[in-house]
């Protein structure tokens, strides 16, 4: 079982609460090297330290122990500042005595992340499927926690086959998702993809038949037609109509499905404004690894393929 989970997974757990419930439990956790979680309470000091609420006991993460890279300045203070009010992982490294004689646990998030990096993330290969938690959204993609608060970028074009204007069209901050290790960048940081988990053209098209009238989301309006998403990995084209714009909900009738050209022709019945949360993800791949994904039907000349085994061989 992976013990290097995104921050927030452990905090309500029985074991975490038992260790954090007393000084004796925290000393036991220190001896065993257990990674725990508490709530970031507040930042204290000119060179910020993070005070951590452990449930009746308050610990401290010194500034340089706040994250990998903080000790040499390669990681900015924001990595620690943004943990206030949120779960934060750590290992117990010792105890200090306050002015009134009260013992205070000294904690290190950096050491927890170092172990996560060496014992978990460094062992991953392209095609491995892992859990992640969305931490924030940017126009170019979303950042996710892939273990102990270590962040990785999921680019917007790797989120789904159906194009979106912004990652908020697909995800919410705090959402638990699954991602695929795509490779590593020039700094040896893990790069991610997601669309390969959302099914092939045929797997998505199998849920629809010509003549069905179904809901959709307007994703793009072009001079030659309107692209309407039926699922995150399947969109179709309807004829132009004035007054339609991206983000609207739509009602469409499926005119035809053509696997040889990966085309879905739609008839737009209605478009309307209906704000709401992004759809919950439906994953077609349930295992923990994928070697190859071919989105295109066999009869289609145009090929959309991700070959993770080829990336590993490079």
Secondary structure as UniProt FT lines:
FT   TURN            7..8
FT   TURN            11..12
FT   HELIX           14..20
FT   HELIX           23..32
FT   STRAND          36..44
FT   TURN            45..48
FT   STRAND          49..53
FT   STRAND          58..61
FT   HELIX           63..65
FT   TURN            68..73
FT   HELIX           78..81
FT   TURN            82..83
FT   STRAND          87..97
FT   TURN            99..100
FT   STRAND          103..108
FT   HELIX           109..119
FT   HELIX           121..123
FT   TURN            126..127
FT   STRAND          128..138
FT   TURN            139..140
FT   STRAND          141..145
FT   TURN            148..149
FT   STRAND          151..155
FT   HELIX           156..158
FT   HELIX           167..169
FT   TURN            173..174
FT   STRAND          176..184
FT   TURN            186..187
FT   STRAND          190..193
FT   HELIX           195..198
FT   HELIX           201..205
FT   TURN            206..207
FT   TURN            210..211
FT   STRAND          213..222
FT   TURN            223..224
FT   STRAND          225..231
FT   TURN            232..233
FT   STRAND          234..238
FT   TURN            242..243
FT   TURN            246..247
FT   STRAND          249..258
FT   TURN            259..262
FT   STRAND          263..272
FT   STRAND          292..294
FT   TURN            298..299
FT   STRAND          305..307
FT   HELIX           308..313
//
